[in-house]
Amino acid sequence: MPIAKYTRPTVSAAPAMPPLLMPQPPIAPLIPPAHVVDLMTTEGSMAFGARWRGQEAKIVECPALSDSMPEFRTTYDIEPHAELVGFDDSDWPEVAATDLGARRGGGMVSFFWFRTVLTIPERIDGFDTDGAKAVFTVNVDDYAEVWVNGVLPRAAGRPSPAAIQGFNMPNRLVLGDTITVGERFEIAVFAINGPISAAPANFLWFREAKVEFYR
């Protein structure tokens, strides 16, 4: 169940379900979509009532888990945890849809959050959305993790479209097999500059953001 408040763990804990038994997230179709909306345009984002906001994420030092081996006194976490449902990003700078592709971060090892809410309209450019399959596609240079309504869909050992897909590879998440008008999707994209162990002398880039509809 999505959480609305982050509590930093203090001791190791087994996952609620064995990772290999977790159901595989639905895989997006490979056939051409019936309709595509480009979220990196003003018109495209406005169609969903989407207002993008962005904020740098930072690595912070924190106490190691209490049952760590004794030589490990500290570890690291990310702040803020903007994946949370209802996270208050109201004081974050707004990012115009047409400015999503601008370079962000300070280069090297850097991270950045993008957040928005997509509300399914009744019709987009003459396309009736009700009952269609909707797929959210984002391509971040270099990596991305994508949270939808506070969930990062993933399963061990199987394709998990919300997790890192590879170097400059798109993440394609099925929002719903049969969406309904007015349905709301809270999106949080965690952008990562990489490869992390070969910190690049460049920046984070949003290369693609769109919603695909299938019938």
N, C-alpha and C positions, 0 to 999 in steps of 0.2 A: 504494500500500500504506500503511495507517495507520502513523504513526510513534509511538514510545513516548517519545521525547525531543525537546525543542524546541531547535534551534540557530538563533540569530538570524542571518539572512543578512547578508553583508558586501558583496556585489556583486550586480548585477542578473543574473537568469537567466531564460531562456525556460521556459515550462511544459513539463512532460514530454510533453504532447499539445496540439496547437493547440486553444484553447478552443472554436472552432466545430465541431471534430470530436469533441468529447467526447460520449459517449452521453447522451441525456436521461434524467434520473432518472425512475423510474416515477411516474405520476400517480395520486393516490388516487381511488377511485370517487366518483361523485356520487349514487349510489343510496343509499337508507337502509341502514345496517348491520344485520347479523343480531343483533349484540350490542354493547353499549357499556359500558365500565368507566370510571368517573369517578376519576381519580387524585388529585383534590383532596379525597377522603374517606379516612378511615382504612382502611375495608374495601377500597376500590378499590386503594390502594397496597399493602396487605398481600397482596392476591391475587397480586401479582407479586414479593413479597418486597422491594419498593422502599423504600429509606430515602433520603430527600432530604437533601442538604447544600447550603449556599449560602455564597458569599463575594463580596465586592465585587471588581470588576476595576478596575484603574487604568491611566491613560495614563502612560507613562514616556518620558522623553527618552533617545535613544540616538544613536550616530554614524550619519550618513547613509551610504547605500551608496557604496562607493568610487568608482564611476563616475558619481555625481551631478554636475550642473553645479556649478562651483566655489563659487557663492554659497550652496549648501545644505550646511552643515557638520553639522547635526543633523537628526534626524527623530524619529518616535514609534512606540512599540509598545505592546502590551497586556500586562499582567502580572496574574495568572499566566496561562499557557497551559493552561487546564484542559480543553481539548478532547482532550488526548492520551490514548491508550489506556493504561489502568492508572494514570492520574494519581492521586497519593496525596492524597485529600481528607479523610483520617481526622482531621485536626485542625481541620477546618471545623465551624462550628456546624450541628447537625442541624436541619432544618426539618420540622416536623410537616406531614403532608399537608393537614390542615385549616388550616394557617397559610401555605400557599403564596400565598394571595391577599393577604397583608399588604403594605403599602407598603414598598419597599426603595430603597436608594440615598439620596444626599443631595439629590436634585433636580437641576434644570438638566442639564448634560451628565454623565450617570453610566451606569455599566455594572455588571452583576451576573451571576455564574455560578450556575446551578443544576445539580446533578449527581445522577444516580441510576442504578441498574441494574435493568432489567426482565427477569425470568426467566419464561418462558411456563409457566403451570401446565397441568395436564392438563384441568382443568375450572374454570369460573368461573360461579357461580350457575346450575349445571346446563347451561352451554354447553360443548360439547367443542371445545377449541381446535385440536387436531391437524389440520393440513392446511388451516386457514383462512388467508385473507389478513388481515394485521394492519396497521393504520394508526395511527401516533402523531400526535396532534393537540395543538398547544399554541398558545395565543393570549396574547401578551405585549403589554401596553400600555406602550411604544409599538411596538417592533420586536423581532424575535428572529432569531438564527441558531442552527441546531440541528445538532449533531454526533451521529452514531450510530456507535459502535465506531470512533471516531477519524476519521470521514469526514464532510465537509460536502458532500452530494450537490448538484452544480450543473453547469450547462452554459451557455455564453454564448449569449445571444439567444433562449433558450427557457425555459419555466417551470422553476424550480428551487426546489422546496418547502422546502429547508433554508435558503435565503437569505432576506433581508428581502423580505416579500411586499407591504408597504405599511403605511400607518398603521393600527395596531390590527387587522391582518389575521391570520387563523390560518395557521400552518405545518402542513401535513398530509403526513407522510412515510410512505411504504410501508415497513414494517419487513421484510416478506417476503410473497411471493405464496402460499406454502404453508409456513407455519411449523410447527415441530415442538416437542413438549413438551420443556421444559428448555432451549430456545434462549435465549441471553442477549444482551441489548442494553444497551450502555453509553451512556447519554444524557447529553449536556452541552448545556445551553441557555444561550446568551449573550444576556442581556437588555440592551436599549439604550433609554435615555430619549431622546425626540426630539420634533420634528425637531431634529437636532443644530445646525443653523445658526440655529435659533430656539428656543434652550434654554428649555424650559417650566418654569414655577414649580410643578412637581408631581413625582411619583415614578414608580418602576417598579412595575408590577402584573402578577401572574400572573392572567389572567382565565379561563383554561380549560386543562385538561390531561386527556387521556383516551386510551384505546386503543379503536379501533373494529375489529370483526371482520366479515368478509364471507365469504359462501359462494357 
